[in-house]
Amino acid sequence: MKTLTTDQKEKLFEGLEKRFRDNVQRHIDLKWDDVLKKLESVSDNALYALHAMENTQGEPDVIGTDDKTGEFIFCDCAAESPVGRRSLCYDQDALDSRKQNKPADNAVEAARKMGIELLDEEAYHRLQTVGNFDTKTSSWLRTPHELRKLGGALFGDYRFGRVFIYHNGAESYYSARGFRGQVFI
C-alpha cells in the first residue's frame, strides 16, 4: 500500500479544494464538504493516485459522480495533456517492439504505477463536456483489445470546436502526446 504523510495529505486536500472552488462549472451540483468527507475516508492507495496525478501536473478535479456507484470522478483537468506524462508510447508491447529511440516508459504502465485508470473514449468525451482540453496536445486513450492486437492505439484531442478520436501505431510517441487518467472515490 502506498501512503502519504500527514503533510502531503493536507497539501493535497488544500490544492484539490482550491481547484474545486475555482472551477465550479465542472461540478455545479456538488459540494466540497461532501467531497472532503469522502476523501478523508478513502484508502491510502486512492489518495496516492490523486497525489501522483498532481505531481505529474494533471491538475485532478471532480467532474461528476458515477451513475451506478455514486462515487466522485476525479479526472486530469490540466488544459493540455499533463506535462509530466508526455513522450510515451502506448503500452509495454509497443515499447518492447521499438528497436531504437525508445521512450522512457509507456502510458498504460505509467498509469498503472500511479494507480489511475487511463481514460477511454466515453470518459474522454465526458471530460470534454466540462471544458476544452487538449487544444494543442493529444492524449492516449484506453484502446479496445481488438484494435490493440492489430497494432493500433487510440488518442484524442479537441480541435475546431469538437472532440476527435484518432488511431496511431501504439509504438509511436510525440512530445505533445501524453495521457489522462481518472480515479473513482
ZABA-615549 format. One record per residue (C-alpha): z, y, x; residue in one letter. Coordinates in pm, whole numbers, padded with zeros to 5 digits, always signed. Layout:
BEGIN
ZYXA...
END
This chain:
BEGIN
+00000+00000+00000M-00090+00345+00127K+00183+00604+00079T+00212+00979+00113L+00512+01170+00240T+00705+01392+00000T+00546+01698+00163D+00196+01551+00126Q+00260+01479-00244K+00390+01830-00306E+00092+01986-00130K-00148+01758-00322L+00012+01843-00658F+00005+02217-00580E-00364+02202-00489G-00453+01996-00795L-00262+02231-01024E-00433+02539-00880K-00777+02379-00918R-00689+02263-01271F-00584+02614-01376R-00879+02785-01200D-01133+02559-01375N-01015+02524-01735V-01374+02482-01856Q-01367+02129-01711R-01077+02016-01931H-01032+02259-02220I-00815+02033-02436D-00585+01909-02159L-00252+02047-02037K-00135+02050-01677W+00215+01931-01774D+00065+01610-01918D-00143+01557-01605V+00155+01621-01378L+00373+01377-01572K+00109+01109-01524K+00066+01191-01154L+00440+01158-01099E+00435+00808-01248S+00130+00651-01081V+00115+00419-00784S+00105+00545-00428D-00245+00399-00397N-00374+00630-00671A-00214+00933-00506L-00355+00826-00169Y-00703+00815-00327A-00667+01173-00455L-00534+01278-00114H-00836+01116+00055A-01071+01294-00187M-00903+01622-00100E-00911+01558+00276N-01286+01491+00272T-01347+01817+00082Q-01423+01654-00252G-01208+01901-00449E-01086+01646-00709P-01021+01779-01059D-00970+01637-01407V-01296+01625-01603I-01164+01447-01913G-01000+01128-02030T-01130+00775-02059D-01212+00697-02424D-01072+00343-02403K-00761+00382-02188T-00671+00749-02229G-00642+00780-01850E-00726+01110-01686F-01054+01106-01495I-01027+01280-01159F-01369+01339-01007C-01501+01514-00697D-01586+01864-00816C-01698+02026-00491A-02008+02233-00567A-02210+02028-00318E-02174+01668-00206S-01846+01658-00010P-01899+01769+00348V-01665+01504+00483G-01879+01227+00331R-02237+01303+00426R-02493+01137+00655S-02407+00787+00536L-02641+00510+00429C-02566+00332+00100Y-02378+00009+00188D-02286-00233+00467Q-02607-00438+00430D-02808-00119+00472A-02603-00018+00776L-02645-00364+00931D-03022-00353+00875S-03065-00038+01084R-03168-00125+01439K-03130+00226+01581Q-02991+00567+01486N-02719+00411+01273K-02496+00645+01073P-02121+00632+01131A-02050+00448+00805D-02180+00375+00457N-02094+00525+00119A-01975+00207-00052V-01736+00113+00228E-01612+00471+00274A-01532+00494-00099A-01351+00160-00089R-01140+00274+00208K-01048+00589+00017M-00954+00390-00293G-01208+00563-00516I-01490+00442-00735E-01841+00557-00650L-01996+00740-00946L-02263+00552-01140D-02540+00720-01340E-02326+00763-01651E-02033+00913-01459A-02269+01145-01268Y-02415+01273-01595H-02061+01321-01734R-01966+01524-01425L-02271+01747-01471Q-02152+01838-01825T-01858+02034-01677V-02058+02226-01416G-02368+02224-01199N-02309+02006-00893F-02539+01910-00605D-02778+02203-00648T-02858+02192-00273K-02740+01841-00182T-02753+01495-00335S-02503+01212-00385S-02538+00835-00361W-02463+00661-00690L-02333+00311-00758R-02652+00110-00781T-02714-00187-01013P-02732-00519-00828H-03090-00585-00943E-03215-00268-00774L-02999-00308-00467R-03124-00662-00396K-03477-00516-00380L-03366-00281-00101G-03319+00037-00301G-03026+00255-00397A-02978+00542-00641L-02881+00901-00579F-02866+01210-00797G-02880+01586-00782D-02912+01889-01009Y-03231+02097-00990R-03426+02318-01229F-03152+02309-01490G-03130+01930-01518R-02990+01616-01359V-03230+01398-01163F-03165+01037-01066I-03385+00903-00787Y-03414+00600-00563H-03445+00562-00190N-03416+00287+00068G-03048+00203+00096A-03063+00231+00475E-03171+00596+00462S-02927+00877+00530Y-02951+01254+00531Y-02726+01541+00633S-02744+01675+00277A-02662+01344+00104R-02309+01220+00059G-02125+01054-00225F-01889+01148-00505R-01612+00938-00648G-01363+00917-00928Q-01013+00788-00990V-00859+00699-01325F-00493+00797-01356I
END
